[in-house]
Amino acid sequence: MLRNTIKGSTLMATTSILICAGLVVVINSPYNVKWPLNGSIFRAHSEFMVSLKYITILSFFIFSFFCYSLSIRFINQLTSLLTLPKTRHLPSLPSMYRSCSRKCSS
């Protein structure tokens, strides 16, 4: 189940970053690629409104990329926490600090 969730998040993160790259190409295109889209899809009539709408869509896809990347990170941490062995005695923080300080000072 976790593996499929990681695969789905990876697919969606890759898709969102590819859409971002495509939008950047369309925005920076020297040709008049954007003008057929203005009246039919975005209903924008000025250059400023077209740019504002492209930047808004681009920011949504960048935000979704970061959210999917963060979910992959959290699921990987969850997987590592689930595979920890069960122990009866967990060391306390002061004893861990003492053992670390002994190893570091040697």
N, CA, C and O atoms as a GROMACS GRO file, in nm:
protein
  424
    1MET      N    1   0.080  -0.119   0.000
    1MET     CA    2   0.000   0.000   0.000
    1MET      C    3   0.085   0.126   0.000
    1MET      O    4   0.058   0.220  -0.074
    2LEU      N    5   0.190   0.127   0.085
    2LEU     CA    6   0.277   0.245   0.088
    2LEU      C    7   0.354   0.260  -0.042
    2LEU      O    8   0.379   0.371  -0.088
    3ARG      N    9   0.392   0.147  -0.100
    3ARG     CA   10   0.467   0.152  -0.225
    3ARG      C   11   0.382   0.215  -0.336
    3ARG      O   12   0.432   0.295  -0.415
    4ASN      N   13   0.255   0.179  -0.342
    4ASN     CA   14   0.167   0.236  -0.444
    4ASN      C   15   0.142   0.384  -0.420
    4ASN      O   16   0.129   0.461  -0.516
    5THR      N   17   0.136   0.425  -0.295
    5THR     CA   18   0.119   0.566  -0.263
    5THR      C   19   0.241   0.646  -0.305
    5THR      O   20   0.229   0.756  -0.358
    6ILE      N   21   0.360   0.590  -0.281
    6ILE     CA   22   0.483   0.657  -0.323
    6ILE      C   23   0.489   0.667  -0.475
    6ILE      O   24   0.528   0.770  -0.530
    7LYS      N   25   0.450   0.560  -0.543
    7LYS     CA   26   0.450   0.563  -0.689
    7LYS      C   27   0.352   0.667  -0.743
    7LYS      O   28   0.384   0.739  -0.838
    8GLY      N   29   0.233   0.675  -0.684
    8GLY     CA   30   0.135   0.774  -0.727
    8GLY      C   31   0.181   0.916  -0.703
    8GLY      O   32   0.162   1.003  -0.787
    9SER      N   33   0.241   0.940  -0.587
    9SER     CA   34   0.292   1.074  -0.556
    9SER      C   35   0.407   1.111  -0.648
    9SER      O   36   0.419   1.226  -0.690
   10THR      N   37   0.492   1.014  -0.680
   10THR     CA   38   0.601   1.041  -0.773
   10THR      C   39   0.549   1.074  -0.912
   10THR      O   40   0.600   1.164  -0.978
   11LEU      N   41   0.449   1.000  -0.957
   11LEU     CA   42   0.389   1.028  -1.087
   11LEU      C   43   0.327   1.167  -1.092
   11LEU      O   44   0.346   1.240  -1.189
   12MET      N   45   0.253   1.203  -0.987
   12MET     CA   46   0.189   1.334  -0.986
   12MET      C   47   0.291   1.448  -0.973
   12MET      O   48   0.272   1.554  -1.033
   13ALA      N   49   0.398   1.427  -0.897
   13ALA     CA   50   0.503   1.529  -0.886
   13ALA      C   51   0.573   1.547  -1.020
   13ALA      O   52   0.602   1.660  -1.060
   14THR      N   53   0.600   1.437  -1.088
   14THR     CA   54   0.664   1.446  -1.220
   14THR      C   55   0.572   1.514  -1.320
   14THR      O   56   0.617   1.596  -1.400
   15THR      N   57   0.444   1.481  -1.316
   15THR     CA   58   0.348   1.544  -1.407
   15THR      C   59   0.337   1.693  -1.381
   15THR      O   60   0.333   1.771  -1.476
   16SER      N   61   0.332   1.733  -1.255
   16SER     CA   62   0.318   1.876  -1.226
   16SER      C   63   0.441   1.954  -1.265
   16SER      O   64   0.429   2.068  -1.311
   17ILE      N   65   0.560   1.897  -1.249
   17ILE     CA   66   0.681   1.971  -1.288
   17ILE      C   67   0.694   1.975  -1.441
   17ILE      O   68   0.747   2.072  -1.494
   18LEU      N   69   0.645   1.872  -1.511
   18LEU     CA   70   0.646   1.877  -1.657
   18LEU      C   71   0.547   1.980  -1.710
   18LEU      O   72   0.575   2.048  -1.809
   19ILE      N   73   0.432   1.992  -1.646
   19ILE     CA   74   0.335   2.095  -1.686
   19ILE      C   75   0.393   2.233  -1.659
   19ILE      O   76   0.373   2.325  -1.739
   20CYS      N   77   0.465   2.248  -1.547
   20CYS     CA   78   0.532   2.376  -1.519
   20CYS      C   79   0.633   2.410  -1.628
   20CYS      O   80   0.641   2.524  -1.673
   21ALA      N   81   0.711   2.311  -1.668
   21ALA     CA   82   0.809   2.335  -1.774
   21ALA      C   83   0.740   2.373  -1.905
   21ALA      O   84   0.787   2.461  -1.977
   22GLY      N   85   0.629   2.307  -1.936
   22GLY     CA   86   0.554   2.343  -2.057
   22GLY      C   87   0.497   2.483  -2.050
   22GLY      O   88   0.498   2.555  -2.150
   23LEU      N   89   0.446   2.523  -1.934
   23LEU     CA   90   0.394   2.659  -1.920
   23LEU      C   91   0.504   2.763  -1.932
   23LEU      O   92   0.482   2.870  -1.990
   24VAL      N   93   0.621   2.734  -1.878
   24VAL     CA   94   0.733   2.827  -1.891
   24VAL      C   95   0.772   2.842  -2.037
   24VAL      O   96   0.804   2.952  -2.082
   25VAL      N   97   0.771   2.734  -2.111
   25VAL     CA   98   0.803   2.740  -2.254
   25VAL      C   99   0.699   2.824  -2.328
   25VAL      O  100   0.734   2.904  -2.415
   26VAL      N  101   0.572   2.805  -2.295
   26VAL     CA  102   0.466   2.883  -2.362
   26VAL      C  103   0.476   3.030  -2.326
   26VAL      O  104   0.456   3.116  -2.411
   27ILE      N  105   0.506   3.060  -2.200
   27ILE     CA  106   0.516   3.200  -2.157
   27ILE      C  107   0.633   3.269  -2.225
   27ILE      O  108   0.621   3.384  -2.269
   28ASN      N  109   0.746   3.201  -2.234
   28ASN     CA  110   0.866   3.261  -2.292
   28ASN      C  111   0.880   3.241  -2.442
   28ASN      O  112   0.986   3.269  -2.498
   29SER      N  113   0.777   3.194  -2.506
   29SER     CA  114   0.784   3.166  -2.649
   29SER      C  115   0.790   3.297  -2.729
   29SER      O  116   0.711   3.388  -2.705
   30PRO      N  117   0.883   3.306  -2.824
   30PRO     CA  118   0.889   3.426  -2.906
   30PRO      C  119   0.778   3.428  -3.012
   30PRO      O  120   0.747   3.533  -3.069
   31TYR      N  121   0.719   3.314  -3.038
   31TYR     CA  122   0.612   3.306  -3.136
   31TYR      C  123   0.480   3.344  -3.070
   31TYR      O  124   0.474   3.362  -2.948
   32ASN      N  125   0.380   3.353  -3.146
   32ASN     CA  126   0.249   3.393  -3.096
   32ASN      C  127   0.166   3.270  -3.060
   32ASN      O  128   0.054   3.254  -3.108
   33VAL      N  129   0.220   3.184  -2.975
   33VAL     CA  130   0.153   3.061  -2.938
   33VAL      C  131   0.037   3.090  -2.843
   33VAL      O  132  -0.066   3.023  -2.850
   34LYS      N  133   0.053   3.189  -2.755
   34LYS     CA  134  -0.047   3.214  -2.652
   34LYS      C  135  -0.173   3.280  -2.704
   34LYS      O  136  -0.279   3.262  -2.645
   35TRP      N  137  -0.166   3.354  -2.811
   35TRP     CA  138  -0.281   3.433  -2.852
   35TRP      C  139  -0.402   3.352  -2.895
   35TRP      O  140  -0.514   3.398  -2.870
   36PRO      N  141  -0.391   3.235  -2.956
   36PRO     CA  142  -0.512   3.157  -2.983
   36PRO      C  143  -0.582   3.109  -2.855
   36PRO      O  144  -0.702   3.084  -2.855
   37LEU      N  145  -0.505   3.095  -2.746
   37LEU     CA  146  -0.564   3.049  -2.620
   37LEU      C  147  -0.633   3.161  -2.543
   37LEU      O  148  -0.716   3.133  -2.456
   38ASN      N  149  -0.602   3.284  -2.573
   38ASN     CA  150  -0.652   3.394  -2.490
   38ASN      C  151  -0.804   3.404  -2.490
   38ASN      O  152  -0.865   3.405  -2.383
   39GLY      N  153  -0.865   3.411  -2.605
   39GLY     CA  154  -1.009   3.430  -2.610
   39GLY      C  155  -1.087   3.303  -2.583
   39GLY      O  156  -1.197   3.309  -2.528
   40SER      N  157  -1.032   3.188  -2.620
   40SER     CA  158  -1.110   3.065  -2.609
   40SER      C  159  -1.107   3.004  -2.469
   40SER      O  160  -1.210   2.955  -2.421
   41ILE      N  161  -0.991   3.005  -2.404
   41ILE     CA  162  -0.980   2.936  -2.276
   41ILE      C  163  -0.977   3.032  -2.158
   41ILE      O  164  -1.053   3.016  -2.063
   42PHE      N  165  -0.892   3.132  -2.165
   42PHE     CA  166  -0.869   3.216  -2.049
   42PHE      C  167  -0.959   3.339  -2.044
   42PHE      O  168  -0.968   3.402  -1.939
   43ARG      N  169  -1.023   3.375  -2.151
   43ARG     CA  170  -1.109   3.494  -2.159
   43ARG      C  171  -1.036   3.620  -2.116
   43ARG      O  172  -1.092   3.705  -2.048
   44ALA      N  173  -0.911   3.631  -2.156
   44ALA     CA  174  -0.831   3.748  -2.123
   44ALA      C  175  -0.814   3.834  -2.248
   44ALA      O  176  -0.801   3.782  -2.359
   45HIS      N  177  -0.816   3.963  -2.228
   45HIS     CA  178  -0.807   4.053  -2.342
   45HIS      C  179  -0.685   4.143  -2.337
   45HIS      O  180  -0.650   4.204  -2.438
   46SER      N  181  -0.618   4.152  -2.224
   46SER     CA  182  -0.499   4.235  -2.216
   46SER      C  183  -0.377   4.148  -2.189
   46SER      O  184  -0.389   4.036  -2.140
   47GLU      N  185  -0.260   4.201  -2.219
   47GLU     CA  186  -0.134   4.128  -2.199
   47GLU      C  187  -0.111   4.102  -2.050
   47GLU      O  188  -0.061   3.996  -2.012
   48PHE      N  189  -0.147   4.198  -1.967
   48PHE     CA  190  -0.128   4.182  -1.823
   48PHE      C  191  -0.212   4.069  -1.767
   48PHE      O  192  -0.164   3.989  -1.686
   49MET      N  193  -0.337   4.060  -1.809
   49MET     CA  194  -0.425   3.955  -1.758
   49MET      C  195  -0.380   3.816  -1.804
   49MET      O  196  -0.388   3.720  -1.728
   50VAL      N  197  -0.332   3.807  -1.926
   50VAL     CA  198  -0.280   3.679  -1.975
   50VAL      C  199  -0.159   3.636  -1.892
   50VAL      O  200  -0.149   3.521  -1.851
   51SER      N  201  -0.068   3.730  -1.868
   51SER     CA  202   0.050   3.698  -1.788
   51SER      C  203   0.013   3.661  -1.645
   51SER      O  204   0.068   3.567  -1.588
   52LEU      N  205  -0.082   3.734  -1.588
   52LEU     CA  206  -0.125   3.705  -1.452
   52LEU      C  207  -0.187   3.566  -1.441
   52LEU      O  208  -0.162   3.495  -1.343
   53LYS      N  209  -0.265   3.528  -1.538
   53LYS     CA  210  -0.329   3.396  -1.534
   53LYS      C  211  -0.228   3.284  -1.555
   53LYS      O  212  -0.238   3.178  -1.492
   54TYR      N  213  -0.131   3.305  -1.644
   54TYR     CA  214  -0.026   3.204  -1.662
   54TYR      C  215   0.058   3.189  -1.535
   54TYR      O  216   0.090   3.077  -1.496
   55ILE      N  217   0.092   3.298  -1.472
   55ILE     CA  218   0.173   3.293  -1.350
   55ILE      C  219   0.095   3.227  -1.237
   55ILE      O  220   0.152   3.153  -1.157
   56THR      N  221  -0.035   3.253  -1.230
   56THR     CA  222  -0.118   3.191  -1.126
   56THR      C  223  -0.123   3.039  -1.146
   56THR      O  224  -0.107   2.963  -1.050
   57ILE      N  225  -0.146   2.996  -1.268
   57ILE     CA  226  -0.149   2.852  -1.296
   57ILE      C  227  -0.013   2.788  -1.268
   57ILE      O  228  -0.005   2.679  -1.212
   58LEU      N  229   0.094   2.858  -1.306
   58LEU     CA  230   0.228   2.809  -1.281
   58LEU      C  231   0.256   2.796  -1.132
   58LEU      O  232   0.316   2.698  -1.088
   59SER      N  233   0.212   2.894  -1.053
   59SER     CA  234   0.235   2.885  -0.909
   59SER      C  235   0.156   2.771  -0.845
   59SER      O  236   0.204   2.708  -0.752
   60PHE      N  237   0.034   2.743  -0.895
   60PHE     CA  238  -0.042   2.629  -0.843
   60PHE      C  239   0.030   2.497  -0.871
   60PHE      O  240   0.034   2.409  -0.785
   61PHE      N  241   0.085   2.482  -0.990
   61PHE     CA  242   0.154   2.358  -1.022
   61PHE      C  243   0.285   2.345  -0.946
   61PHE      O  244   0.323   2.234  -0.908
   62ILE      N  245   0.355   2.455  -0.924
   62ILE     CA  246   0.477   2.448  -0.843
   62ILE      C  247   0.443   2.411  -0.700
   62ILE      O  248   0.513   2.330  -0.638
   63PHE      N  249   0.335   2.469  -0.646
   63PHE     CA  250   0.291   2.434  -0.511
   63PHE      C  251   0.252   2.287  -0.501
   63PHE      O  252   0.283   2.221  -0.402
   64SER      N  253   0.184   2.236  -0.603
   64SER     CA  254   0.146   2.094  -0.600
   64SER      C  255   0.269   2.004  -0.609
   64SER      O  256   0.272   1.898  -0.547
   65PHE      N  257   0.372   2.046  -0.685
   65PHE     CA  258   0.495   1.969  -0.690
   65PHE      C  259   0.559   1.959  -0.552
   65PHE      O  260   0.602   1.852  -0.511
   66PHE      N  261   0.566   2.072  -0.481
   66PHE     CA  262   0.625   2.068  -0.348
   66PHE      C  263   0.542   1.986  -0.251
   66PHE      O  264   0.598   1.919  -0.164
   67CYS      N  265   0.411   1.991  -0.263
   67CYS     CA  266   0.325   1.909  -0.175
   67CYS      C  267   0.346   1.760  -0.201
   67CYS      O  268   0.356   1.682  -0.107
   68TYR      N  269   0.352   1.721  -0.328
   68TYR     CA  270   0.375   1.579  -0.358
   68TYR      C  271   0.514   1.535  -0.314
   68TYR      O  272   0.531   1.423  -0.267
   69SER      N  273   0.614   1.622  -0.329
   69SER     CA  274   0.748   1.587  -0.283
   69SER      C  275   0.752   1.571  -0.132
   69SER      O  276   0.820   1.482  -0.081
   70LEU      N  277   0.679   1.657  -0.062
   70LEU     CA  278   0.673   1.646   0.084
   70LEU      C  279   0.601   1.520   0.127
   70LEU      O  280   0.640   1.457   0.226
   71SER      N  281   0.497   1.481   0.054
   71SER     CA  282   0.427   1.357   0.090
   71SER      C  283   0.516   1.235   0.067
   71SER      O  284   0.510   1.139   0.145
   72ILE      N  285   0.598   1.238  -0.036
   72ILE     CA  286   0.692   1.128  -0.059
   72ILE      C  287   0.791   1.120   0.056
   72ILE      O  288   0.823   1.011   0.104
   73ARG      N  289   0.838   1.236   0.102
   73ARG     CA  290   0.931   1.240   0.214
   73ARG      C  291   0.866   1.183   0.341
   73ARG      O  292   0.928   1.104   0.411
   74PHE      N  293   0.744   1.224   0.369
   74PHE     CA  294   0.676   1.175   0.489
   74PHE      C  295   0.650   1.025   0.482
   74PHE      O  296   0.663   0.956   0.582
   75ILE      N  297   0.612   0.975   0.366
   75ILE     CA  298   0.586   0.832   0.354
   75ILE      C  299   0.714   0.752   0.368
   75ILE      O  300   0.713   0.644   0.426
   76ASN      N  301   0.826   0.804   0.316
   76ASN     CA  302   0.954   0.735   0.336
   76ASN      C  303   0.993   0.732   0.483
   76ASN      O  304   1.046   0.632   0.530
   77GLN      N  305   0.970   0.841   0.555
   77GLN     CA  306   0.999   0.842   0.698
   77GLN      C  307   0.908   0.745   0.772
   77GLN      O  308   0.951   0.676   0.864
   78LEU      N  309   0.781   0.740   0.733
   78LEU     CA  310   0.688   0.647   0.794
   78LEU      C  311   0.732   0.503   0.772
   78LEU      O  312   0.723   0.420   0.862
   79THR      N  313   0.779   0.473   0.653
   79THR     CA  314   0.825   0.338   0.622
   79THR      C  315   0.944   0.300   0.708
   79THR      O  316   0.953   0.188   0.758
   80SER      N  317   1.037   0.394   0.725
   80SER     CA  318   1.153   0.363   0.809
   80SER      C  319   1.114   0.348   0.956
   80SER      O  320   1.173   0.268   1.028
   81LEU      N  321   1.014   0.425   1.001
   81LEU     CA  322   0.969   0.410   1.139
   81LEU      C  323   0.893   0.280   1.160
   81LEU      O  324   0.901   0.221   1.268
   82LEU      N  325   0.820   0.234   1.062
   82LEU     CA  326   0.746   0.109   1.075
   82LEU      C  327   0.837  -0.013   1.077
   82LEU      O  328   0.800  -0.116   1.132
   83THR      N  329   0.954  -0.002   1.018
   83THR     CA  330   1.044  -0.117   1.012
   83THR      C  331   1.143  -0.121   1.127
   83THR      O  332   1.230  -0.208   1.129
   84LEU      N  333   1.132  -0.029   1.223
   84LEU     CA  334   1.221  -0.033   1.340
   84LEU      C  335   1.187  -0.156   1.425
   84LEU      O  336   1.070  -0.191   1.440
   85PRO      N  337   1.289  -0.219   1.480
   85PRO     CA  338   1.261  -0.336   1.566
   85PRO      C  339   1.201  -0.291   1.700
   85PRO      O  340   1.230  -0.182   1.749
   86LYS      N  341   1.118  -0.376   1.756
   86LYS     CA  342   1.059  -0.347   1.886
   86LYS      C  343   1.160  -0.384   1.994
   86LYS      O  344   1.217  -0.493   1.992
   87THR      N  345   1.181  -0.295   2.087
   87THR     CA  346   1.269  -0.322   2.201
   87THR      C  347   1.193  -0.296   2.329
   87THR      O  348   1.104  -0.212   2.335
   88ARG      N  349   1.230  -0.373   2.432
   88ARG     CA  350   1.163  -0.354   2.560
   88ARG      C  351   1.219  -0.234   2.633
   88ARG      O  352   1.145  -0.160   2.698
   89HIS      N  353   1.349  -0.214   2.621
   89HIS     CA  354   1.412  -0.106   2.696
   89HIS      C  355   1.461   0.000   2.598
   89HIS      O  356   1.552  -0.026   2.518
   90LEU      N  357   1.404   0.116   2.603
   90LEU     CA  358   1.451   0.227   2.522
   90LEU      C  359   1.544   0.312   2.607
   90LEU      O  360   1.508   0.347   2.720
   91PRO      N  361   1.661   0.346   2.556
   91PRO     CA  362   1.754   0.424   2.638
   91PRO      C  363   1.699   0.566   2.659
   91PRO      O  364   1.632   0.623   2.573
   92SER      N  365   1.730   0.620   2.775
   92SER     CA  366   1.685   0.755   2.805
   92SER      C  367   1.777   0.855   2.736
   92SER      O  368   1.887   0.821   2.694
   93LEU      N  369   1.732   0.976   2.727
   93LEU     CA  370   1.807   1.081   2.659
   93LEU      C  371   1.940   1.112   2.728
   93LEU      O  372   2.040   1.126   2.658
   94PRO      N  373   1.946   1.122   2.863
   94PRO     CA  374   2.077   1.149   2.926
   94PRO      C  375   2.178   1.037   2.904
   94PRO      O  376   2.297   1.064   2.886
   95SER      N  377   2.134   0.912   2.905
   95SER     CA  378   2.229   0.802   2.882
   95SER      C  379   2.278   0.801   2.738
   95SER      O  380   2.393   0.768   2.712
   96MET      N  381   2.190   0.837   2.645
   96MET     CA  382   2.233   0.847   2.505
   96MET      C  383   2.334   0.960   2.490
   96MET      O  384   2.430   0.948   2.414
   97TYR      N  385   2.312   1.069   2.560
   97TYR     CA  386   2.404   1.182   2.551
   97TYR      C  387   2.540   1.147   2.608
   97TYR      O  388   2.643   1.182   2.552
   98ARG      N  389   2.540   1.074   2.724
   98ARG     CA  390   2.666   1.034   2.784
   98ARG      C  391   2.744   0.940   2.694
   98ARG      O  392   2.865   0.955   2.678
   99SER      N  393   2.677   0.845   2.635
   99SER     CA  394   2.748   0.750   2.548
   99SER      C  395   2.801   0.819   2.424
   99SER      O  396   2.909   0.786   2.376
  100CYS      N  397   2.726   0.914   2.372
  100CYS     CA  398   2.774   0.987   2.254
  100CYS      C  399   2.892   1.076   2.290
  100CYS      O  400   2.988   1.085   2.214
  101SER      N  401   2.887   1.141   2.405
  101SER     CA  402   2.997   1.228   2.444
  101SER      C  403   3.124   1.148   2.473
  101SER      O  404   3.234   1.197   2.449
  102ARG      N  405   3.110   1.025   2.526
  102ARG     CA  406   3.228   0.940   2.548
  102ARG      C  407   3.291   0.899   2.416
  102ARG      O  408   3.413   0.896   2.403
  103LYS      N  409   3.206   0.866   2.316
  103LYS     CA  410   3.258   0.823   2.186
  103LYS      C  411   3.321   0.940   2.113
  103LYS      O  412   3.422   0.923   2.044
  104CYS      N  413   3.264   1.058   2.127
  104CYS     CA  414   3.318   1.174   2.056
  104CYS      C  415   3.447   1.226   2.118
  104CYS      O  416   3.533   1.278   2.046
  105SER      N  417   3.462   1.213   2.250
  105SER     CA  418   3.581   1.264   2.315
  105SER      C  419   3.700   1.170   2.298
  105SER      O  420   3.814   1.213   2.315
  106SER      N  421   3.678   1.044   2.265
  106SER     CA  422   3.789   0.948   2.249
  106SER      C  423   3.861   0.970   2.119
  106SER      O  424   3.956   0.898   2.090
   0.00000   0.00000   0.00000
